[in-house]
Amino acid sequence: PETVNLLTQALVNALALGYNPRKTARMMADAMSGNLQRAFLVARTEQMRAFRSAQVQEYRESGVVRGYRRRAALSGRTCLACLMEDGKFYDTLEQYSDHPGGRCSAEPVLMYYHTTPARTGRAWFESLTADKQREIMGEGHLKAWKDGAFSLDAVSRIHNHPTWGESPQVVPLKE
């Protein structure tokens, strides 16, 4: 409990002082007596959560944004769940959520200006070679998907953790 209090205080102080995630992580690592990588992950995740929450609040209050689309980086480093959620529309009343270390963003959708959505993560994934798909999806998921055991619509879900909130998650193959 003492470590949790120290970590929380370090995170709050760093956020209030406008420190970047690396400096915040160092402060948190000191509080945890090491484990800089874990501290960096927590610092980045929680600071990005604060920034994204403020961004969605600004969308709500703007009077010109009717919602937002989830946007994932279209790269081999992006998790399969985020690729499948890429392009999904959310009303401004829905809070943005992401998983630890998530790199997705919220793209505003304006009320009076209609655009064609950019290519989705799913379309991008489907255009990849089987080797690249395997790197992202893993051998088991790829084989089951190719064999028709499930559709790509079923490979991701939003998981609700009682402490950390909602985040995209790849559905385990056994499910």
PyMOL commands that set and color helices and strands:
alter all, ss='L'
color gray80, all
select helices_A, chain A and resi 2-17+21-32+36-62+80-85+121-126+130-137+139-146+152-154
alter helices_A, ss='H'
color red, helices_A
select strands_A, chain A and resi 65-71+89-91+105-110+156-161+165-170
alter strands_A, ss='S'
color yellow, strands_A
deselect
rebuild
show_as cartoon
